[in-house]
Amino acid sequence: MPLVDIEVIEGVFDADQKAQMIQKVTDAMVEVEGENMRGVTWVRVKEVRSGQWGIGGNTPSADDIKAMAAG
């Protein structure tokens, strides 16, 4: 039974977006493993507090990440 962890900065994604991540990652795993594995495929979304995550030597906030995503 697979366990997939997704780590994100707290406050970047809302509950609906996290639910979509779980559904789509589950679907991807089932595509590889087969439908019989759907019920035993675990996906966890873990949130890391802002300032405790580094990208390129910087510690971006949730607002910084949202701005990057907005382009």
C-alpha positions in Angstrom: 0.0 0.0 0.0 1.6 3.3 -1.1 1.8 6.4 1.1 2.4 9.7 -0.7 3.3 12.8 1.3 2.8 16.3 -0.2 4.4 19.1 1.8 3.3 22.7 1.2 3.7 26.0 2.9 0.8 26.7 5.3 -1.8 29.1 4.0 -1.0 28.7 0.3 -3.7 26.2 -0.6 -7.3 26.1 0.5 -9.2 23.0 1.5 -10.6 22.4 -1.9 -7.2 22.6 -3.6 -5.8 20.2 -1.1 -8.7 17.8 -1.7 -7.9 18.1 -5.5 -4.3 17.2 -4.8 -5.3 14.1 -2.9 -7.8 13.0 -5.6 -5.4 13.6 -8.5 -2.4 11.9 -6.8 -4.6 9.0 -5.9 -5.8 8.7 -9.5 -2.2 8.8 -10.7 -1.1 6.0 -8.4 -4.1 3.9 -9.4 -3.2 4.5 -13.0 0.2 2.8 -12.3 -0.9 0.2 -9.8 -4.4 -0.7 -10.9 -7.9 0.1 -9.5 -7.7 -2.5 -6.8 -5.2 -0.3 -5.0 -7.4 2.8 -4.8 -8.7 1.8 -1.3 -5.3 1.4 0.2 -3.5 4.4 -1.4 -2.8 7.0 1.2 -2.1 10.6 0.4 -1.3 13.2 3.1 -1.0 16.9 2.7 1.4 18.3 5.3 1.7 22.0 5.9 4.9 23.6 7.0 4.8 27.0 8.7 5.9 30.0 6.8 9.6 30.8 7.4 10.5 27.1 8.0 10.8 26.3 4.3 13.7 27.5 2.1 13.8 28.1 -1.6 17.1 29.3 -3.1 18.4 30.3 0.3 15.3 32.4 1.0 12.3 31.7 3.4 9.3 32.8 1.4 5.9 33.5 3.1 2.6 32.1 1.9 2.0 35.5 0.3 5.3 35.3 -1.6 4.4 31.9 -3.0 0.9 33.1 -4.0 2.5 36.0 -5.8 4.9 33.7 -7.6 2.0 31.5 -8.7 0.1 34.5 -10.0 3.0 35.2 -12.3 
